[in-house]
Amino acid sequence: MNSGEESDPEGTPPLPSATLAAAAAPAAEAALRRGPRTGYADIWGLSWPVMLSQALANAVSLIDVAMVGRLGSDAVAAVGYAGQFFSLAQSVLFAVSAACVALMARAIGAGSALRARRSLAASIATATATAALISAVVVASPRTLLRALGAEPAVIELAIPYLWLLLGSSLLLAPSMMLESGLRANRDTRTPMLIALVVTIVKVLGNAVLIFGALGLPRLELVGAGIATAVAQVVGLALFATVCAREEPGAPRAVGVADFRAAGSRLPSVMRLALPGIGERLAMNVGLLVYFRVLAHYGTEAIAAYTVGVRLLAFSWIPGTGLGVAAATLVGQALGAGDARGATRTGWRTMRLALLVAVVLGAVCALWRVELAQLFVDDPATVAALLPFLLCLAVSQPFLQAHFALGGAHRGAGDTTTPFLAATAGSWVFRLPLAFGLAYGLDAPIAWVWWALSVDHLTRMAWMAWSFRRGRWLRA
């Protein structure tokens, strides 16, 4: 239901939750009967519903910016600043989600539904506690944190109420993401897609009504966008919980009270896999906060350009994210069934599919960058700052898609340390020193600072490919 930078996946149900649940159970049983399969059709069959789910989530994020953009550049910048902290919380939850998929997929591949359920329960507990901790830290001193990022006083005042609502939404997002991971680990990616569709409708309608005031309701502007996000997260969590509650007793994702009571036995495994993933996400997102601070050197137009650009970047992550989820599920199930060759084959096939997609996305970003920029902003200065970002994004596509796909394969095998090391090197060894040197040392135009992103993704791809070829992930 979520992925990428600052996504707000939400909606109003076009299908009753009972129908969703009924569709989910047969798919899970069929996956268990046929055992691990790792062909191109299997990879794509698991990937495309994830891609559509991610597209819906990121469409909501772009719609937020498009709607808020009508309120002025300060409001867009406020969304950008607040979104950095929500993205931090969301990214840490992704790390726990990766651990959940790896543990559940292995258990399902080995035929142990009990171990899968307890892993899911332990993941939900870990994710909820982590989201609460991050939210508490940010809520304790929001002005100090926003000032540290270089936000101007007027932007800070706009951002704080919106930030509080986003962080409250993260407490609902935590269990939703784990329940979604449980479905995907069992080769059910279509149910999360349907729920993402439902949730998207709620969010978009909520935005339309609450931001500008409609149906007799007051005009709440940025606060309205935050309330719409919170309401939509409630709907999403209710649907995921309903789907899992309607599972057959004993199914891998039919998590219940007894599983939570026994979850302590799986907590060490969740933490062992989640901690490097959390380290990866923190390295990436703290790095993004520092990078965001560098961009503040160039003024509000640069921040507004990045706020739009990062959402387009998140859209370009969608294929890699979908392929990475498929790789994690199939690699985990193959290794659980003792099929190391099938796991290796899955990783390389997933990367080949990712590179094919990268060619198409790169061409779109390069050839239609002006139209993409003008679709979301009409301020000439912001458009001028955004155009070189989109060219950089086009060139980065092969690196980006490949490291997402291979990262999923590593995580599915239980190797969450390699993606952590690759992300740390890309961000802290290359991107940030380059950005600082260009901005503060050479006072280079912002176009040069954007290219530090490409170097980051190239580093991650090279590290992931080298690691996968070595094969140590098979013994994770």
C-alpha positions, -999 to 999 in steps of 0.1 A, spaced: 0 0 0 30 24 5 63 30 -10 87 56 -20 91 91 -7 62 105 13 34 84 -1 -1 87 14 -19 56 1 -56 58 10 -93 55 -3 -132 47 -1 -141 10 -7 -154 2 -42 -155 -35 -30 -167 -48 3 -139 -61 26 -155 -96 26 -150 -98 -11 -113 -89 -7 -109 -116 19 -126 -142 -2 -102 -135 -30 -72 -137 -8 -75 -172 7 -76 -193 -25 -46 -175 -39 -25 -183 -8 -35 -220 -8 -27 -223 -45 8 -207 -40 15 -233 -13 4 -262 -34 25 -253 -64 57 -246 -45 84 -222 -54 85 -212 -91 110 -186 -103 103 -180 -140 99 -146 -157 61 -151 -156 62 -157 -119 83 -126 -113 61 -104 -134 29 -119 -120 39 -109 -85 54 -76 -96 27 -58 -115 1 -56 -87 28 -42 -65 37 -16 -92 0 -6 -95 -3 -3 -57 28 19 -57 15 39 -86 -17 46 -67 2 56 -35 26 79 -54 -3 94 -74 -18 105 -41 15 121 -32 16 140 -65 -21 150 -62 -12 164 -27 15 186 -43 -7 196 -72 -36 206 -48 -13 222 -22 5 240 -51 -26 261 -56 -19 275 -21 15 289 -29 52 280 -28 54 283 10 27 256 13 46 233 -11 78 238 8 60 230 41 48 197 26 84 191 16 98 197 50 72 178 69 74 150 44 110 144 52 101 132 87 72 111 76 95 96 50 120 88 77 93 69 97 80 52 66 114 41 56 122 25 89 89 6 86 100 -6 52 130 -22 69 108 -41 93 86 -50 64 115 -65 46 124 -86 76 87 -98 78 87 -109 41 120 -127 44 110 -146 75 75 -154 63 86 -164 28 112 -188 42 86 -203 66 60 -207 39 86 -223 15 95 -248 43 57 -255 49 56 -240 84 25 -218 87 29 -215 125 63 -199 121 50 -176 94 22 -164 117 45 -158 147 69 -139 124 40 -117 113 29 -110 149 65 -101 159 68 -78 129 36 -59 138 48 -54 174 82 -42 163 69 -18 136 43 -2 159 68 4 187 93 19 162 67 42 146 57 54 181 93 61 191 101 81 159 69 101 162 76 110 199 111 123 191 99 145 163 68 158 181 89 168 211 108 195 192 94 201 157 105 237 154 140 229 163 142 201 137 126 222 110 149 251 116 179 227 115 168 218 79 168 255 70 130 261 69 119 298 70 97 309 99 65 312 77 71 277 63 76 263 98 43 276 110 25 260 81 44 227 84 39 219 121 2 210 121 6 190 89 36 172 104 17 162 135 -11 147 114 14 128 92 32 113 123 -1 102 138 -9 85 105 24 66 107 11 48 138 -17 34 117 6 28 88 29 5 109 5 -25 113 -10 -20 79 24 -24 62 31 -56 82 -2 -71 73 4 -61 37 39 -78 39 23 -110 52 0 -111 21 29 -105 -3 52 -131 14 24 -156 6 24 -146 -31 -8 -125 -28 0 -91 -43 -34 -85 -57 -53 -80 -24 -29 -52 -14 -35 -37 -48 -73 -37 -43 -69 -21 -9 -46 5 -23 -72 14 -48 -98 18 -20 -75 39 1 -66 61 -28 -102 71 -34 -106 81 3 -75 102 3 -82 120 -30 -119 127 -20 -107 138 14 -82 162 -1 -107 177 -25 -133 183 3 -110 194 31 -82 214 15 -104 238 -4 -137 235 15 -166 217 -1 -200 202 8 -204 229 35 -171 221 53 -146 247 62 -115 254 40 -86 238 60 -58 241 34 -27 221 45 -43 208 77 -71 194 55 -46 174 35 -32 160 68 -67 150 81 -74 133 48 -43 112 52 -52 101 87 -87 92 77 -75 72 48 -49 53 69 -78 43 92 -96 28 62 -65 10 50 -58 -6 84 -94 -17 88 -94 -34 54 -61 -52 60 -72 -64 94 -105 -76 79 -87 -96 52 -65 -114 77 -93 -120 102 -113 -138 75 -84 -163 68 -89 -200 74 -76 -210 109 -40 -222 106 -33 -202 74 2 -185 73 -13 -150 77 -43 -158 100 -25 -141 128 -43 -141 162 -40 -134 199 -21 -167 205 5 -157 178 11 -124 195 16 -141 228 42 -164 213 58 -137 192 87 -133 216 103 -164 201 105 -146 167 114 -112 179 152 -119 178 149 -130 142 129 -100 132 154 -77 149 184 -94 134 171 -88 99 154 -55 106 183 -37 123 206 -36 93 175 -25 72 167 2 97 204 12 95 201 14 57 169 35 59 184 58 85 216 62 65 195 70 34 170 93 50 193 112 74 214 116 43 184 129 24 177 154 53 213 166 50 210 168 12 177 187 18 197 212 39 222 216 11 194 225 -13 181 251 12 214 270 3 197 277 -31 164 291 -17 127 282 -15 125 276 -53 151 248 -51 132 232 -22 99 235 -41 116 219 -72 129 190 -51 95 185 -34 80 180 -68 110 162 -82 113 137 -54 77 126 -61 86 120 -97 116 101 -85 93 80 -63 72 72 -94 103 60 -111 110 37 -81 78 18 -87 90 -9 -112 122 -15 -91 101 -17 -59 76 -42 -75 104 -63 -89 122 -62 -56 92 -74 -37 88 -103 -62 125 -112 -58 123 -111 -20 92 -134 -20 105 -159 -46 141 -160 -33 128 -165 3 104 -193 -7 130 -210 -29 156 -210 -2 130 -222 23 124 -252 0 162 -258 -4 164 -245 -40 195 -223 -41 198 -225 -79 162 -212 -83 169 -184 -59 200 -173 -78 182 -176 -112 154 -154 -98 178 -126 -88 194 -123 -122 161 -126 -141 147 -99 -119 176 -76 -127 172 -82 -164 135 -72 -162 145 -41 -142 170 -29 -169 144 -33 -196 120 -11 -177 148 14 -170 152 21 -207 115 31 -211 114 53 -180 147 70 -189 134 79 -223 102 93 -208 121 115 -182 145 128 -208 121 135 -237 92 149 -218 109 166 -189 95 201 -197 59 187 -198 64 168 -166 77 198 -148 49 221 -160 23 195 -151 29 202 -114 42 238 -111 38 269 -131 64 291 -114 92 297 -140 120 296 -114 108 263 -100 105 248 -134 140 259 -143 154 242 -112 134 211 -119 144 204 -155 180 193 -148 167 171 -120 146 153 -145 175 148 -169 196 134 -140 167 111 -131 166 98 -167 203 89 -167 200 73 -133 172 48 -142 194 17 -150 214 21 -118 183 27 -97 161 -1 -111 189 -27 -109 198 -20 -73 162 -21 -62 158 -55 -79 190 -70 -65 183 -55 -31 150 -74 -29 168 -106 -37 193 -100 -9 166 -92 16 145 -122 6 176 -144 15 178 -127 48 209 -106 39 199 -71 49 234 -60 57 246 -57 21 218 -32 11 227 -13 43 264 -10 33 256 -1 -3 232 26 7 256 40 33 285 42 8 263 57 -19 249 84 3 276 93 28 308 85 8 296 99 -25 264 119 -27 268 141 3 305 150 0 299 158 -37 268 179 -29 286 199 -1 316 204 -22 296 217 -52 273 239 -32 295 254 -6 330 249 -20 325 258 -56 291 276 -54 281 256 -84 246 259 -100 220 236 -85 220 215 -117 254 201 -106 241 192 -72 214 171 -87 240 149 -104 252 137 -70 221 115 -70 233 96 -100 266 88 -84 248 75 -53 226 51 -73 255 39 -95 275 30 -63 246 10 -49 241 -9 -82 278 -18 -85 279 -30 -49 247 -51 -51 258 -68 -84 292 -76 -70 277 -90 -38 251 -111 -56 277 -126 -79 299 -136 -49 269 -156 -35 275 -150 2 239 -140 5 230 -177 1 244 -183 36 227 -154 53 
